[in-house]
Amino acid sequence: MRSRTRSAGHLKPFLAAGILLVVCAVQAFSATEYGHTILALYKSTENQTAGQNEIAWYLAPILEKEGFTVRYWDADRGTPPSAEMQDVRGIVSWFRGSSMSHPLDYLAFLNRSVDEGRKVIALGNLGVYQDRETGQYLQPSQINPTLERLGLIYLGDWTENATVIRIASVDDAVAQMDGPQRPDVSQFFYHFTKVDRNMHVYLSLRRTDRDYAPSPVIVTNRNGGFALSSYIYREENGKLVMMLDLAKFIDKALFPDARQERVALLVDTANPTAMHIEALTQPMLMRNKIRVDVIDASSLQALMPGDLRKYTAVGLLLSSDAALDPEVLKSYLQGGGDIVVLKKGDYSRAADVLAMGGSESVPSSVTGYRFTSGFALGEGYAPHDDAFTWSPGTRPPAKGSIVLATGGSDQPSPLLWAANRFAGKVLVWNWNSLEIGDFQGLILESFLYVRPVGVVATAGLGIMYIDDFPEPMYNVVKPPESITDTQFYSTVWWPQIRDIFGKRHIPFTAFTVFNYNANTSPPFPTGEFYVGANGASVNLARSVLASGNELGLHGYNHMSLTLDKTATNIRPWPSILDMEEALKQAHREWSSLFGSDTMPFSYVAPNNIISSAGVAALHEAFPSIHVVCALRYTGGDETATSFGPDAKLPGIYFIPRNSWGYEFSPGARMRVAAAVSGAGIWAHFIHPDDVFDPNRSRGLSWDQLAANFGKLLDFAHTNYPWLNYMTVKGAYQRLQVMDETEVSFTWTGSRMIIHGAPGLLVRVRTNIGPIADMKGVRVVYQYSQMPETVLQLTSSDAELDFIQ
């Protein structure tokens, strides 16, 4: 009896051995990223000492108040050795003169430091314009690789003629603290050009005798900051006038604000549940073009208030907050950041910050859940399942929270709630069931819900798979049908499925298998595909090809391509050569039956199991196959992958499936919603023989199964009418384009700039109110029962304006 497993029940993400995916690894950030030391550079040749220099006088008190240790280094000694840099987060210079010995070595040191993750802040004179040993001035091309990292290009054109220097723009709060900027007193101009469109400019100057753009002279960006001599402070009537607010400037340079949508995941990598959730979350955010950093729990103790400011949202996947200073989260929320708690845990230190009440006794398990409408994506869709069992955390919502989901019936247990905290928002999941792939889309919805405006790119794809069709037919009667399997597949199932898809204009991909023998060693006979009366299997396969749909491969036989024995795959292949030989037999049979011009483009792994060795064997035997399909998540020995290319084998792409079957249950609807609202790819598979399996049919007749499947497709159409249904080959081509498109979501005040490519689909959740104006996009679908809009870019740069 052949075995065809498919995902069911409560499934977890699982990465099969040997299958490598393009995802960023969870990492513990180094001292470079979160060190507590600032290296202060001075020059002894400029009459500076470790205790007598501008940094010691003006900056050190600010840095020390922030919790930093200031370590001084004489730049005239050369660049610091690597041992001196281990715990250094940032480098600050405040030179008086423009010359230095070995300036190119110094610039290389700064470049290396930035590239290793350190901030570089240059105040006063950059100090490298002239080589002190040779007297030669450096060319702008030698200085600019360093300045470019700070967002600038140096073009020279110096003047001290105050009559031609004017202020072009000034940020009063940062650049005019104790007094106004006065170019007539500063009498200093260099021509700089802005090259980082996301940098902050606090002061820019222009020359009345030149027609080029204003020169930015006080700036910060993601790598640090730069402030030109004479515009930091001046002496006036014997008193120091500090124009530059050093506290604000240093704060922005060391802790840059988030300008682009970017998420940090704080993960307890020693906890399997946390890692299961992370394995679903990170690839999904990346698929939707959201930048992600994963911070290991071992780094939490090093975090300082301000460290999370560069993120628009933060996800917590922790077992405990014992190592996390609550002030880090509080400071982040005070700055307008948003936090999603994706895993229940012991948040005793940060409970109040995270909208949690006091610990209390709760039941060990709760049966059922109900969401309010407006959270999960859909037209009034309110997910519920009265049979699902879950375990709640011990902390209830804090007073003033909005409960979005509950479980149980007599005394409903809070499952999901949200609350405003300071200037930000917190959303808390009170279970660990997000590790189950059925709910993957709710993870993304959580991040969209807490943002004033939540935005992601989406693939917007629907893909229908028919596994094991056409298959060998044996002209036998199987309960509950009263006709032969050949008659059922040919005259009942196939016409009805074709009609179900055809009425809804949904293309599909069928995956044929030639034999069900258990051979994993030569010889590899064939013949089962021809047993069906009147050549039914062959004729049906040819009808799929002729219909304009796609025919893919399910294998020479139904044995999984792996050398490992598992609970499901009890008969592994002895060698890769044996796999290749069997597949080559399938190649010969395909060519003979259907023609060499119809070779398959995609492959579904039997039993949803395949190894990297199996992928390699498939690629060798079938060069035409570029897509391998297993599962997106699983709780058993099946293979789970993300959507994307194989990291080691060029030309192979994974498009896993994320729902299955004919049922129209709450769980089935949740899987559809989770797939569409998650990666934006609903990849669903069915089998023609489900009616013959009591477990898969749940005792329903074929007519009942067909009716339920139609309802499921209609549910998807009602809630996600913007999906584009494609064959696997079409979806692969669409995903390739999406993969190659660089996308960013950048805020400039109340305007969002979406950089992408024409045709890209974007989902926008407007929690702060409707879009006031838009350019470079068209509306694909506007939800009427939730603040969500699906847009398509019509240009490479689109603009969305919001009323604040």
Number of C-alpha atoms within 10 A of each C-alpha: 6 10 12 15 14 19 21 15 11 15 17 24 27 21 21 18 12 14 19 17 18 15 15 12 10 19 15 17 19 15 18 20 20 21 21 21 22 24 21 24 25 27 22 16 14 13 10 16 17 17 10 12 22 20 23 17 11 13 18 18 15 18 19 14 9 15 13 19 16 22 15 19 20 17 19 15 10 15 19 15 8 7 7 12 19 13 17 24 25 28 24 23 23 23 24 20 17 15 23 22 18 17 22 16 12 19 19 16 16 22 18 13 20 22 12 13 19 25 26 28 25 22 22 20 19 22 21 22 20 19 18 15 11 9 11 11 13 15 13 14 11 16 20 17 18 22 22 17 21 27 28 24 23 21 16 12 9 10 14 15 14 16 12 16 21 18 15 14 15 18 15 16 13 18 26 22 18 13 14 15 25 17 20 14 14 18 16 18 25 19 21 21 18 21 14 16 8 17 20 21 22 21 25 19 23 21 22 11 9 9 8 11 15 20 25 27 22 26 24 27 24 25 23 28 28 27 24 20 22 19 25 21 21 19 11 9 7 7 8 11 18 20 22 26 17 17 16 13 23 19 17 20 24 23 22 23 21 19 18 20 21 21 25 20 26 24 27 23 22 13 12 11 23 23 19 23 24 26 23 28 24 24 22 22 21 20 24 23 24 20 18 20 18 21 19 19 25 17 19 21 14 17 19 21 17 21 19 24 23 20 23 23 28 26 25 24 28 26 19 17 21 16 14 20 17 20 16 19 25 21 19 26 24 15 16 17 28 27 28 23 23 27 24 24 19 17 20 17 16 20 18 17 19 27 23 23 16 12 14 9 8 14 10 10 14 20 16 18 22 20 19 15 17 17 20 24 26 24 17 16 21 16 20 19 17 14 13 16 16 18 19 22 23 19 22 22 23 18 11 10 19 14 17 19 22 21 26 20 13 6 8 15 23 23 25 23 21 25 21 18 20 16 14 20 23 29 26 28 23 26 20 20 24 23 27 20 27 28 22 28 26 22 25 23 18 24 23 22 25 24 23 18 20 21 25 26 27 24 24 25 22 25 24 23 25 20 25 24 27 29 27 24 23 15 15 12 14 14 12 14 13 11 15 18 24 23 19 21 22 19 11 15 19 17 12 15 15 15 12 17 15 12 8 13 10 18 22 23 25 28 24 29 24 27 24 19 16 14 19 20 15 10 10 19 12 16 10 18 21 18 16 21 13 10 14 21 26 20 14 18 22 15 14 18 17 11 11 12 17 24 30 28 28 29 26 26 22 21 28 27 31 24 19 15 13 14 9 16 22 11 17 19 21 13 16 16 12 19 27 20 19 23 23 19 18 24 19 12 17 19 14 10 13 14 11 12 7 15 18 23 19 29 27 28 26 26 23 24 24 27 20 19 17 23 20 18 24 25 21 14 18 21 14 15 21 20 25 24 26 25 27 26 29 27 17 17 17 27 26 28 29 27 23 21 22 21 14 13 13 10 14 21 23 24 27 25 27 25 28 19 20 26 22 17 12 14 22 18 23 23 22 27 27 27 27 27 25 26 27 24 27 28 25 20 20 19 19 19 18 19 25 18 14 12 10 18 18 12 14 18 15 21 13 15 20 19 15 17 19 19 16 20 18 14 18 20 13 13 18 22 14 18 19 16 21 21 23 29 21 15 22 21 13 16 21 14 13 22 17 9 15 11 21 20 22 18 18 11 10 11 18 21 19 25 19 23 20 16 16 23 25 23 23 20 25 20 16 14 13 15 16 11 11 15 14 17 23 16 13 15 15 16 16 11 13 19 19 24 19 23 22 21 23 17 18 16 18 21 19 18 18 17 11 10
